[in-house]
Amino acid sequence: MSLPEIVTNWKGVTDAFDARNRLVHGRDRYTRNMALPHLEHLLQGVMDLSTYCLKNGHDIFKRLPVRRKVAVPQH
């Protein structure tokens, strides 16, 4: 399954990232009221993704186990 199928408002999420890119690269300015809808779309997208992952047995907010490289003895 792809992200646009999991996230209910995929267009809102992509628009929010476009707005973020314009903001950080100095091409636009946003007031709090202008930015709030973008934030809400992103938070809803995270909730959609989290719900999907939990249904499939993965908690995205749980810390992943640390994998350490095993030292290979050199001859």
mmCIF file of the N, C-alpha and C atoms, coordinates in Angstrom:
data_MODEL
# 
_entry.id   MODEL 
# 
loop_
_atom_site.group_PDB 
_atom_site.id 
_atom_site.type_symbol 
_atom_site.label_atom_id 
_atom_site.label_alt_id 
_atom_site.label_comp_id 
_atom_site.label_asym_id 
_atom_site.label_entity_id 
_atom_site.label_seq_id 
_atom_site.pdbx_PDB_ins_code 
_atom_site.Cartn_x 
_atom_site.Cartn_y 
_atom_site.Cartn_z 
_atom_site.occupancy 
_atom_site.B_iso_or_equiv 
_atom_site.pdbx_formal_charge 
_atom_site.auth_seq_id 
_atom_site.auth_comp_id 
_atom_site.auth_asym_id 
_atom_site.auth_atom_id 
_atom_site.pdbx_PDB_model_num 
ATOM 1   N N  . MET A 1 1  ? 0.850  -1.177  0.000  1.00 0.00 ? 1  MET A N  1 
ATOM 2   C CA . MET A 1 1  ? 0.000  0.000   0.000  1.00 0.00 ? 1  MET A CA 1 
ATOM 3   C C  . MET A 1 1  ? 0.899  1.245   0.000  1.00 0.00 ? 1  MET A C  1 
ATOM 4   N N  . SER A 1 2  ? 0.525  2.260   -0.742 1.00 0.00 ? 2  SER A N  1 
ATOM 5   C CA . SER A 1 2  ? 1.342  3.469   -0.841 1.00 0.00 ? 2  SER A CA 1 
ATOM 6   C C  . SER A 1 2  ? 0.835  4.551   0.121  1.00 0.00 ? 2  SER A C  1 
ATOM 7   N N  . LEU A 1 3  ? 1.684  5.527   0.386  1.00 0.00 ? 3  LEU A N  1 
ATOM 8   C CA . LEU A 1 3  ? 1.317  6.602   1.317  1.00 0.00 ? 3  LEU A CA 1 
ATOM 9   C C  . LEU A 1 3  ? 0.046  7.345   0.919  1.00 0.00 ? 3  LEU A C  1 
ATOM 10  N N  . PRO A 1 4  ? -0.148 7.677   -0.367 1.00 0.00 ? 4  PRO A N  1 
ATOM 11  C CA . PRO A 1 4  ? -1.393 8.371   -0.719 1.00 0.00 ? 4  PRO A CA 1 
ATOM 12  C C  . PRO A 1 4  ? -2.646 7.541   -0.421 1.00 0.00 ? 4  PRO A C  1 
ATOM 13  N N  . GLU A 1 5  ? -2.514 6.228   -0.340 1.00 0.00 ? 5  GLU A N  1 
ATOM 14  C CA . GLU A 1 5  ? -3.649 5.380   0.009  1.00 0.00 ? 5  GLU A CA 1 
ATOM 15  C C  . GLU A 1 5  ? -3.873 5.328   1.516  1.00 0.00 ? 5  GLU A C  1 
ATOM 16  N N  . ILE A 1 6  ? -2.811 5.512   2.284  1.00 0.00 ? 6  ILE A N  1 
ATOM 17  C CA . ILE A 1 6  ? -2.894 5.434   3.748  1.00 0.00 ? 6  ILE A CA 1 
ATOM 18  C C  . ILE A 1 6  ? -3.327 6.776   4.337  1.00 0.00 ? 6  ILE A C  1 
ATOM 19  N N  . VAL A 1 7  ? -2.750 7.853   3.859  1.00 0.00 ? 7  VAL A N  1 
ATOM 20  C CA . VAL A 1 7  ? -3.033 9.192   4.387  1.00 0.00 ? 7  VAL A CA 1 
ATOM 21  C C  . VAL A 1 7  ? -4.305 9.716   3.717  1.00 0.00 ? 7  VAL A C  1 
ATOM 22  N N  . THR A 1 8  ? -5.310 10.023  4.530  1.00 0.00 ? 8  THR A N  1 
ATOM 23  C CA . THR A 1 8  ? -6.622 10.394  3.990  1.00 0.00 ? 8  THR A CA 1 
ATOM 24  C C  . THR A 1 8  ? -6.596 11.688  3.189  1.00 0.00 ? 8  THR A C  1 
ATOM 25  N N  . ASN A 1 9  ? -5.764 12.645  3.562  1.00 0.00 ? 9  ASN A N  1 
ATOM 26  C CA . ASN A 1 9  ? -5.695 13.911  2.838  1.00 0.00 ? 9  ASN A CA 1 
ATOM 27  C C  . ASN A 1 9  ? -4.272 14.103  2.315  1.00 0.00 ? 9  ASN A C  1 
ATOM 28  N N  . TRP A 1 10 ? -3.882 13.272  1.382  1.00 0.00 ? 10 TRP A N  1 
ATOM 29  C CA . TRP A 1 10 ? -2.527 13.307  0.846  1.00 0.00 ? 10 TRP A CA 1 
ATOM 30  C C  . TRP A 1 10 ? -2.227 14.657  0.189  1.00 0.00 ? 10 TRP A C  1 
ATOM 31  N N  . LYS A 1 11 ? -3.197 15.227  -0.500 1.00 0.00 ? 11 LYS A N  1 
ATOM 32  C CA . LYS A 1 11 ? -3.008 16.535  -1.154 1.00 0.00 ? 11 LYS A CA 1 
ATOM 33  C C  . LYS A 1 11 ? -2.693 17.607  -0.112 1.00 0.00 ? 11 LYS A C  1 
ATOM 34  N N  . GLY A 1 12 ? -3.372 17.560  1.031  1.00 0.00 ? 12 GLY A N  1 
ATOM 35  C CA . GLY A 1 12 ? -3.100 18.521  2.101  1.00 0.00 ? 12 GLY A CA 1 
ATOM 36  C C  . GLY A 1 12 ? -1.691 18.382  2.641  1.00 0.00 ? 12 GLY A C  1 
ATOM 37  N N  . VAL A 1 13 ? -1.194 17.147  2.746  1.00 0.00 ? 13 VAL A N  1 
ATOM 38  C CA . VAL A 1 13 ? 0.164  16.901  3.241  1.00 0.00 ? 13 VAL A CA 1 
ATOM 39  C C  . VAL A 1 13 ? 1.193  17.426  2.238  1.00 0.00 ? 13 VAL A C  1 
ATOM 40  N N  . THR A 1 14 ? 0.988  17.131  0.959  1.00 0.00 ? 14 THR A N  1 
ATOM 41  C CA . THR A 1 14 ? 1.948  17.616  -0.042 1.00 0.00 ? 14 THR A CA 1 
ATOM 42  C C  . THR A 1 14 ? 1.917  19.140  -0.140 1.00 0.00 ? 14 THR A C  1 
ATOM 43  N N  . ASP A 1 15 ? 0.739  19.729  -0.014 1.00 0.00 ? 15 ASP A N  1 
ATOM 44  C CA . ASP A 1 15 ? 0.643  21.195  -0.009 1.00 0.00 ? 15 ASP A CA 1 
ATOM 45  C C  . ASP A 1 15 ? 1.367  21.784  1.202  1.00 0.00 ? 15 ASP A C  1 
ATOM 46  N N  . ALA A 1 16 ? 1.264  21.112  2.348  1.00 0.00 ? 16 ALA A N  1 
ATOM 47  C CA . ALA A 1 16 ? 1.948  21.584  3.559  1.00 0.00 ? 16 ALA A CA 1 
ATOM 48  C C  . ALA A 1 16 ? 3.463  21.552  3.377  1.00 0.00 ? 16 ALA A C  1 
ATOM 49  N N  . PHE A 1 17 ? 3.981  20.511  2.739  1.00 0.00 ? 17 PHE A N  1 
ATOM 50  C CA . PHE A 1 17 ? 5.424  20.444  2.500  1.00 0.00 ? 17 PHE A CA 1 
ATOM 51  C C  . PHE A 1 17 ? 5.861  21.485  1.474  1.00 0.00 ? 17 PHE A C  1 
ATOM 52  N N  . ASP A 1 18 ? 5.029  21.754  0.484  1.00 0.00 ? 18 ASP A N  1 
ATOM 53  C CA . ASP A 1 18 ? 5.350  22.823  -0.458 1.00 0.00 ? 18 ASP A CA 1 
ATOM 54  C C  . ASP A 1 18 ? 5.414  24.170  0.261  1.00 0.00 ? 18 ASP A C  1 
ATOM 55  N N  . ALA A 1 19 ? 4.461  24.409  1.157  1.00 0.00 ? 19 ALA A N  1 
ATOM 56  C CA . ALA A 1 19 ? 4.452  25.654  1.928  1.00 0.00 ? 19 ALA A CA 1 
ATOM 57  C C  . ALA A 1 19 ? 5.685  25.744  2.815  1.00 0.00 ? 19 ALA A C  1 
ATOM 58  N N  . ARG A 1 20 ? 6.057  24.632  3.425  1.00 0.00 ? 20 ARG A N  1 
ATOM 59  C CA . ARG A 1 20 ? 7.248  24.587  4.276  1.00 0.00 ? 20 ARG A CA 1 
ATOM 60  C C  . ARG A 1 20 ? 8.489  24.938  3.465  1.00 0.00 ? 20 ARG A C  1 
ATOM 61  N N  . ASN A 1 21 ? 8.598  24.368  2.268  1.00 0.00 ? 21 ASN A N  1 
ATOM 62  C CA . ASN A 1 21 ? 9.765  24.648  1.427  1.00 0.00 ? 21 ASN A CA 1 
ATOM 63  C C  . ASN A 1 21 ? 9.825  26.111  1.010  1.00 0.00 ? 21 ASN A C  1 
ATOM 64  N N  . ARG A 1 22 ? 8.680  26.683  0.660  1.00 0.00 ? 22 ARG A N  1 
ATOM 65  C CA . ARG A 1 22 ? 8.665  28.107  0.306  1.00 0.00 ? 22 ARG A CA 1 
ATOM 66  C C  . ARG A 1 22 ? 9.085  28.966  1.496  1.00 0.00 ? 22 ARG A C  1 
ATOM 67  N N  . LEU A 1 23 ? 8.632  28.592  2.687  1.00 0.00 ? 23 LEU A N  1 
ATOM 68  C CA . LEU A 1 23 ? 8.940  29.354  3.894  1.00 0.00 ? 23 LEU A CA 1 
ATOM 69  C C  . LEU A 1 23 ? 10.430 29.293  4.238  1.00 0.00 ? 23 LEU A C  1 
ATOM 70  N N  . VAL A 1 24 ? 11.008 28.098  4.278  1.00 0.00 ? 24 VAL A N  1 
ATOM 71  C CA . VAL A 1 24 ? 12.408 27.991  4.697  1.00 0.00 ? 24 VAL A CA 1 
ATOM 72  C C  . VAL A 1 24 ? 13.382 28.522  3.656  1.00 0.00 ? 24 VAL A C  1 
ATOM 73  N N  . HIS A 1 25 ? 12.953 28.600  2.403  1.00 0.00 ? 25 HIS A N  1 
ATOM 74  C CA . HIS A 1 25 ? 13.829 29.138  1.364  1.00 0.00 ? 25 HIS A CA 1 
ATOM 75  C C  . HIS A 1 25 ? 13.551 30.612  1.086  1.00 0.00 ? 25 HIS A C  1 
ATOM 76  N N  . GLY A 1 26 ? 12.735 31.224  1.948  1.00 0.00 ? 26 GLY A N  1 
ATOM 77  C CA . GLY A 1 26 ? 12.529 32.660  1.888  1.00 0.00 ? 26 GLY A CA 1 
ATOM 78  C C  . GLY A 1 26 ? 11.680 33.161  0.739  1.00 0.00 ? 26 GLY A C  1 
ATOM 79  N N  . ARG A 1 27 ? 10.873 32.289  0.158  1.00 0.00 ? 27 ARG A N  1 
ATOM 80  C CA . ARG A 1 27 ? 10.044 32.720  -0.968 1.00 0.00 ? 27 ARG A CA 1 
ATOM 81  C C  . ARG A 1 27 ? 8.641  33.125  -0.548 1.00 0.00 ? 27 ARG A C  1 
ATOM 82  N N  . ASP A 1 28 ? 8.312  32.952  0.735  1.00 0.00 ? 28 ASP A N  1 
ATOM 83  C CA . ASP A 1 28 ? 6.966  33.274  1.201  1.00 0.00 ? 28 ASP A CA 1 
ATOM 84  C C  . ASP A 1 28 ? 7.008  33.525  2.706  1.00 0.00 ? 28 ASP A C  1 
ATOM 85  N N  . ARG A 1 29 ? 5.941  34.148  3.215  1.00 0.00 ? 29 ARG A N  1 
ATOM 86  C CA . ARG A 1 29 ? 5.787  34.364  4.647  1.00 0.00 ? 29 ARG A CA 1 
ATOM 87  C C  . ARG A 1 29 ? 4.406  33.870  5.047  1.00 0.00 ? 29 ARG A C  1 
ATOM 88  N N  . TYR A 1 30 ? 4.285  33.429  6.297  1.00 0.00 ? 30 TYR A N  1 
ATOM 89  C CA . TYR A 1 30 ? 3.012  32.900  6.782  1.00 0.00 ? 30 TYR A CA 1 
ATOM 90  C C  . TYR A 1 30 ? 2.699  33.473  8.155  1.00 0.00 ? 30 TYR A C  1 
ATOM 91  N N  . THR A 1 31 ? 1.432  33.826  8.335  1.00 0.00 ? 31 THR A N  1 
ATOM 92  C CA . THR A 1 31 ? 0.967  34.170  9.679  1.00 0.00 ? 31 THR A CA 1 
ATOM 93  C C  . THR A 1 31 ? 0.566  32.866  10.357 1.00 0.00 ? 31 THR A C  1 
ATOM 94  N N  . ARG A 1 32 ? 0.312  32.939  11.633 1.00 0.00 ? 32 ARG A N  1 
ATOM 95  C CA . ARG A 1 32 ? -0.121 31.756  12.373 1.00 0.00 ? 32 ARG A CA 1 
ATOM 96  C C  . ARG A 1 32 ? -1.408 31.184  11.761 1.00 0.00 ? 32 ARG A C  1 
ATOM 97  N N  . ASN A 1 33 ? -2.343 32.058  11.405 1.00 0.00 ? 33 ASN A N  1 
ATOM 98  C CA . ASN A 1 33 ? -3.614 31.603  10.833 1.00 0.00 ? 33 ASN A CA 1 
ATOM 99  C C  . ASN A 1 33 ? -3.422 30.958  9.465  1.00 0.00 ? 33 ASN A C  1 
ATOM 100 N N  . MET A 1 34 ? -2.434 31.410  8.714  1.00 0.00 ? 34 MET A N  1 
ATOM 101 C CA . MET A 1 34 ? -2.169 30.815  7.404  1.00 0.00 ? 34 MET A CA 1 
ATOM 102 C C  . MET A 1 34 ? -1.487 29.458  7.544  1.00 0.00 ? 34 MET A C  1 
ATOM 103 N N  . ALA A 1 35 ? -0.647 29.295  8.557  1.00 0.00 ? 35 ALA A N  1 
ATOM 104 C CA . ALA A 1 35 ? 0.122  28.067  8.735  1.00 0.00 ? 35 ALA A CA 1 
ATOM 105 C C  . ALA A 1 35 ? -0.685 26.964  9.434  1.00 0.00 ? 35 ALA A C  1 
ATOM 106 N N  . LEU A 1 36 ? -1.669 27.337  10.232 1.00 0.00 ? 36 LEU A N  1 
ATOM 107 C CA . LEU A 1 36 ? -2.413 26.357  11.026 1.00 0.00 ? 36 LEU A CA 1 
ATOM 108 C C  . LEU A 1 36 ? -3.054 25.242  10.196 1.00 0.00 ? 36 LEU A C  1 
ATOM 109 N N  . PRO A 1 37 ? -3.712 25.525  9.078  1.00 0.00 ? 37 PRO A N  1 
ATOM 110 C CA . PRO A 1 37 ? -4.284 24.419  8.292  1.00 0.00 ? 37 PRO A CA 1 
ATOM 111 C C  . PRO A 1 37 ? -3.227 23.424  7.802  1.00 0.00 ? 37 PRO A C  1 
ATOM 112 N N  . HIS A 1 38 ? -2.038 23.934  7.446  1.00 0.00 ? 38 HIS A N  1 
ATOM 113 C CA . HIS A 1 38 ? -0.969 23.039  6.999  1.00 0.00 ? 38 HIS A CA 1 
ATOM 114 C C  . HIS A 1 38 ? -0.529 22.126  8.138  1.00 0.00 ? 38 HIS A C  1 
ATOM 115 N N  . LEU A 1 39 ? -0.406 22.687  9.312  1.00 0.00 ? 39 LEU A N  1 
ATOM 116 C CA . LEU A 1 39 ? -0.027 21.903  10.481 1.00 0.00 ? 39 LEU A CA 1 
ATOM 117 C C  . LEU A 1 39 ? -1.063 20.824  10.769 1.00 0.00 ? 39 LEU A C  1 
ATOM 118 N N  . GLU A 1 40 ? -2.327 21.181  10.662 1.00 0.00 ? 40 GLU A N  1 
ATOM 119 C CA . GLU A 1 40 ? -3.392 20.211  10.919 1.00 0.00 ? 40 GLU A CA 1 
ATOM 120 C C  . GLU A 1 40 ? -3.365 19.072  9.906  1.00 0.00 ? 40 GLU A C  1 
ATOM 121 N N  . HIS A 1 41 ? -3.068 19.377  8.645  1.00 0.00 ? 41 HIS A N  1 
ATOM 122 C CA . HIS A 1 41 ? -2.972 18.324  7.627  1.00 0.00 ? 41 HIS A CA 1 
ATOM 123 C C  . HIS A 1 41 ? -1.813 17.381  7.925  1.00 0.00 ? 41 HIS A C  1 
ATOM 124 N N  . LEU A 1 42 ? -0.686 17.944  8.355  1.00 0.00 ? 42 LEU A N  1 
ATOM 125 C CA . LEU A 1 42 ? 0.468  17.110  8.679  1.00 0.00 ? 42 LEU A CA 1 
ATOM 126 C C  . LEU A 1 42 ? 0.193  16.216  9.887  1.00 0.00 ? 42 LEU A C  1 
ATOM 127 N N  . LEU A 1 43 ? -0.421 16.782  10.919 1.00 0.00 ? 43 LEU A N  1 
ATOM 128 C CA . LEU A 1 43 ? -0.725 15.993  12.113 1.00 0.00 ? 43 LEU A CA 1 
ATOM 129 C C  . LEU A 1 43 ? -1.730 14.884  11.804 1.00 0.00 ? 43 LEU A C  1 
ATOM 130 N N  . GLN A 1 44 ? -2.717 15.175  10.971 1.00 0.00 ? 44 GLN A N  1 
ATOM 131 C CA . GLN A 1 44 ? -3.679 14.140  10.575 1.00 0.00 ? 44 GLN A CA 1 
ATOM 132 C C  . GLN A 1 44 ? -2.979 13.053  9.768  1.00 0.00 ? 44 GLN A C  1 
ATOM 133 N N  . GLY A 1 45 ? -2.041 13.437  8.925  1.00 0.00 ? 45 GLY A N  1 
ATOM 134 C CA . GLY A 1 45 ? -1.274 12.456  8.160  1.00 0.00 ? 45 GLY A CA 1 
ATOM 135 C C  . GLY A 1 45 ? -0.472 11.538  9.063  1.00 0.00 ? 45 GLY A C  1 
ATOM 136 N N  . VAL A 1 46 ? 0.134  12.097  10.107 1.00 0.00 ? 46 VAL A N  1 
ATOM 137 C CA . VAL A 1 46 ? 0.883  11.280  11.069 1.00 0.00 ? 46 VAL A CA 1 
ATOM 138 C C  . VAL A 1 46 ? -0.060 10.320  11.793 1.00 0.00 ? 46 VAL A C  1 
ATOM 139 N N  . MET A 1 47 ? -1.241 10.797  12.148 1.00 0.00 ? 47 MET A N  1 
ATOM 140 C CA . MET A 1 47 ? -2.218 9.931   12.819 1.00 0.00 ? 47 MET A CA 1 
ATOM 141 C C  . MET A 1 47 ? -2.666 8.798   11.895 1.00 0.00 ? 47 MET A C  1 
ATOM 142 N N  . ASP A 1 48 ? -2.910 9.109   10.626 1.00 0.00 ? 48 ASP A N  1 
ATOM 143 C CA . ASP A 1 48 ? -3.303 8.080   9.667  1.00 0.00 ? 48 ASP A CA 1 
ATOM 144 C C  . ASP A 1 48 ? -2.207 7.030   9.526  1.00 0.00 ? 48 ASP A C  1 
ATOM 145 N N  . LEU A 1 49 ? -0.975 7.475   9.405  1.00 0.00 ? 49 LEU A N  1 
ATOM 146 C CA . LEU A 1 49 ? 0.154  6.562   9.262  1.00 0.00 ? 49 LEU A CA 1 
ATOM 147 C C  . LEU A 1 49 ? 0.344  5.718   10.517 1.00 0.00 ? 49 LEU A C  1 
ATOM 148 N N  . SER A 1 50 ? 0.227  6.343   11.677 1.00 0.00 ? 50 SER A N  1 
ATOM 149 C CA . SER A 1 50 ? 0.357  5.619   12.938 1.00 0.00 ? 50 SER A CA 1 
ATOM 150 C C  . SER A 1 50 ? -0.722 4.551   13.076 1.00 0.00 ? 50 SER A C  1 
ATOM 151 N N  . THR A 1 51 ? -1.951 4.886   12.730 1.00 0.00 ? 51 THR A N  1 
ATOM 152 C CA . THR A 1 51 ? -3.057 3.932   12.802 1.00 0.00 ? 51 THR A CA 1 
ATOM 153 C C  . THR A 1 51 ? -2.800 2.749   11.882 1.00 0.00 ? 51 THR A C  1 
ATOM 154 N N  . TYR A 1 52 ? -2.366 3.022   10.666 1.00 0.00 ? 52 TYR A N  1 
ATOM 155 C CA . TYR A 1 52 ? -2.072 1.957   9.714  1.00 0.00 ? 52 TYR A CA 1 
ATOM 156 C C  . TYR A 1 52 ? -0.975 1.035   10.252 1.00 0.00 ? 52 TYR A C  1 
ATOM 157 N N  . CYS A 1 53 ? 0.090  1.626   10.784 1.00 0.00 ? 53 CYS A N  1 
ATOM 158 C CA . CYS A 1 53 ? 1.205  0.833   11.307 1.00 0.00 ? 53 CYS A CA 1 
ATOM 159 C C  . CYS A 1 53 ? 0.778  -0.005  12.507 1.00 0.00 ? 53 CYS A C  1 
ATOM 160 N N  . LEU A 1 54 ? -0.010 0.569   13.410 1.00 0.00 ? 54 LEU A N  1 
ATOM 161 C CA . LEU A 1 54 ? -0.479 -0.193  14.574 1.00 0.00 ? 54 LEU A CA 1 
ATOM 162 C C  . LEU A 1 54 ? -1.347 -1.369  14.153 1.00 0.00 ? 54 LEU A C  1 
ATOM 163 N N  . LYS A 1 55 ? -2.176 -1.175  13.137 1.00 0.00 ? 55 LYS A N  1 
ATOM 164 C CA . LYS A 1 55 ? -2.997 -2.274  12.624 1.00 0.00 ? 55 LYS A CA 1 
ATOM 165 C C  . LYS A 1 55 ? -2.139 -3.399  12.066 1.00 0.00 ? 55 LYS A C  1 
ATOM 166 N N  . ASN A 1 56 ? -0.931 -3.067  11.630 1.00 0.00 ? 56 ASN A N  1 
ATOM 167 C CA . ASN A 1 56 ? -0.019 -4.053  11.066 1.00 0.00 ? 56 ASN A CA 1 
ATOM 168 C C  . ASN A 1 56 ? 1.077  -4.472  12.043 1.00 0.00 ? 56 ASN A C  1 
ATOM 169 N N  . GLY A 1 57 ? 0.881  -4.160  13.323 1.00 0.00 ? 57 GLY A N  1 
ATOM 170 C CA . GLY A 1 57 ? 1.782  -4.640  14.364 1.00 0.00 ? 57 GLY A CA 1 
ATOM 171 C C  . GLY A 1 57 ? 3.043  -3.842  14.596 1.00 0.00 ? 57 GLY A C  1 
ATOM 172 N N  . HIS A 1 58 ? 3.082  -2.593  14.143 1.00 0.00 ? 58 HIS A N  1 
ATOM 173 C CA . HIS A 1 58 ? 4.268  -1.762  14.345 1.00 0.00 ? 58 HIS A CA 1 
ATOM 174 C C  . HIS A 1 58 ? 3.874  -0.452  15.019 1.00 0.00 ? 58 HIS A C  1 
ATOM 175 N N  . ASP A 1 59 ? 4.612  -0.088  16.057 1.00 0.00 ? 59 ASP A N  1 
ATOM 176 C CA . ASP A 1 59 ? 4.384  1.180   16.747 1.00 0.00 ? 59 ASP A CA 1 
ATOM 177 C C  . ASP A 1 59 ? 5.473  2.154   16.293 1.00 0.00 ? 59 ASP A C  1 
ATOM 178 N N  . ILE A 1 60 ? 5.107  3.163   15.505 1.00 0.00 ? 60 ILE A N  1 
ATOM 179 C CA . ILE A 1 60 ? 6.115  4.080   14.969 1.00 0.00 ? 60 ILE A CA 1 
ATOM 180 C C  . ILE A 1 60 ? 6.702  4.995   16.035 1.00 0.00 ? 60 ILE A C  1 
ATOM 181 N N  . PHE A 1 61 ? 6.077  5.042   17.195 1.00 0.00 ? 61 PHE A N  1 
ATOM 182 C CA . PHE A 1 61 ? 6.589  5.895   18.268 1.00 0.00 ? 61 PHE A CA 1 
ATOM 183 C C  . PHE A 1 61 ? 7.459  5.120   19.254 1.00 0.00 ? 61 PHE A C  1 
ATOM 184 N N  . LYS A 1 62 ? 7.587  3.831   19.030 1.00 0.00 ? 62 LYS A N  1 
ATOM 185 C CA . LYS A 1 62 ? 8.426  2.994   19.896 1.00 0.00 ? 62 LYS A CA 1 
ATOM 186 C C  . LYS A 1 62 ? 9.869  3.075   19.396 1.00 0.00 ? 62 LYS A C  1 
ATOM 187 N N  . ARG A 1 63 ? 10.761 3.108   20.322 1.00 0.00 ? 63 ARG A N  1 
ATOM 188 C CA . ARG A 1 63 ? 12.174 3.181   19.959 1.00 0.00 ? 63 ARG A CA 1 
ATOM 189 C C  . ARG A 1 63 ? 12.610 1.887   19.289 1.00 0.00 ? 63 ARG A C  1 
ATOM 190 N N  . LEU A 1 64 ? 13.336 2.019   18.201 1.00 0.00 ? 64 LEU A N  1 
ATOM 191 C CA . LEU A 1 64 ? 13.836 0.845   17.490 1.00 0.00 ? 64 LEU A CA 1 
ATOM 192 C C  . LEU A 1 64 ? 15.041 0.260   18.224 1.00 0.00 ? 64 LEU A C  1 
ATOM 193 N N  . PRO A 1 65 ? 15.223 -1.047  18.127 1.00 0.00 ? 65 PRO A N  1 
ATOM 194 C CA . PRO A 1 65 ? 16.384 -1.642  18.787 1.00 0.00 ? 65 PRO A CA 1 
ATOM 195 C C  . PRO A 1 65 ? 17.682 -1.159  18.130 1.00 0.00 ? 65 PRO A C  1 
ATOM 196 N N  . VAL A 1 66 ? 18.707 -1.018  18.945 1.00 0.00 ? 66 VAL A N  1 
ATOM 197 C CA . VAL A 1 66 ? 20.001 -0.577  18.448 1.00 0.00 ? 66 VAL A CA 1 
ATOM 198 C C  . VAL A 1 66 ? 20.721 -1.791  17.880 1.00 0.00 ? 66 VAL A C  1 
ATOM 199 N N  . ARG A 1 67 ? 21.173 -1.672  16.654 1.00 0.00 ? 67 ARG A N  1 
ATOM 200 C CA . ARG A 1 67 ? 21.926 -2.759  16.035 1.00 0.00 ? 67 ARG A CA 1 
ATOM 201 C C  . ARG A 1 67 ? 23.390 -2.389  16.066 1.00 0.00 ? 67 ARG A C  1 
ATOM 202 N N  . ARG A 1 68 ? 24.160 -3.284  16.603 1.00 0.00 ? 68 ARG A N  1 
ATOM 203 C CA . ARG A 1 68 ? 25.593 -3.044  16.687 1.00 0.00 ? 68 ARG A CA 1 
ATOM 204 C C  . ARG A 1 68 ? 26.310 -3.953  15.711 1.00 0.00 ? 68 ARG A C  1 
ATOM 205 N N  . LYS A 1 69 ? 27.310 -3.409  15.059 1.00 0.00 ? 69 LYS A N  1 
ATOM 206 C CA . LYS A 1 69 ? 28.104 -4.230  14.146 1.00 0.00 ? 69 LYS A CA 1 
ATOM 207 C C  . LYS A 1 69 ? 28.975 -5.165  14.965 1.00 0.00 ? 69 LYS A C  1 
ATOM 208 N N  . VAL A 1 70 ? 29.025 -6.389  14.530 1.00 0.00 ? 70 VAL A N  1 
ATOM 209 C CA . VAL A 1 70 ? 29.882 -7.377  15.190 1.00 0.00 ? 70 VAL A CA 1 
ATOM 210 C C  . VAL A 1 70 ? 31.279 -7.234  14.610 1.00 0.00 ? 70 VAL A C  1 
ATOM 211 N N  . ALA A 1 71 ? 32.242 -7.130  15.513 1.00 0.00 ? 71 ALA A N  1 
ATOM 212 C CA . ALA A 1 71 ? 33.622 -6.987  15.065 1.00 0.00 ? 71 ALA A CA 1 
ATOM 213 C C  . ALA A 1 71 ? 34.082 -8.305  14.452 1.00 0.00 ? 71 ALA A C  1 
ATOM 214 N N  . VAL A 1 72 ? 34.588 -8.220  13.240 1.00 0.00 ? 72 VAL A N  1 
ATOM 215 C CA . VAL A 1 72 ? 35.097 -9.399  12.560 1.00 0.00 ? 72 VAL A CA 1 
ATOM 216 C C  . VAL A 1 72 ? 36.596 -9.465  12.812 1.00 0.00 ? 72 VAL A C  1 
ATOM 217 N N  . PRO A 1 73 ? 37.066 -10.586 13.373 1.00 0.00 ? 73 PRO A N  1 
ATOM 218 C CA . PRO A 1 73 ? 38.510 -10.689 13.633 1.00 0.00 ? 73 PRO A CA 1 
ATOM 219 C C  . PRO A 1 73 ? 39.276 -10.717 12.327 1.00 0.00 ? 73 PRO A C  1 
ATOM 220 N N  . GLN A 1 74 ? 40.346 -9.937  12.281 1.00 0.00 ? 74 GLN A N  1 
ATOM 221 C CA . GLN A 1 74 ? 41.185 -9.918  11.084 1.00 0.00 ? 74 GLN A CA 1 
ATOM 222 C C  . GLN A 1 74 ? 42.345 -10.883 11.269 1.00 0.00 ? 74 GLN A C  1 
ATOM 223 N N  . HIS A 1 75 ? 42.706 -11.533 10.197 1.00 0.00 ? 75 HIS A N  1 
ATOM 224 C CA . HIS A 1 75 ? 43.778 -12.551 10.264 1.00 0.00 ? 75 HIS A CA 1 
ATOM 225 C C  . HIS A 1 75 ? 45.106 -11.945 10.049 1.00 0.00 ? 75 HIS A C  1 
# 
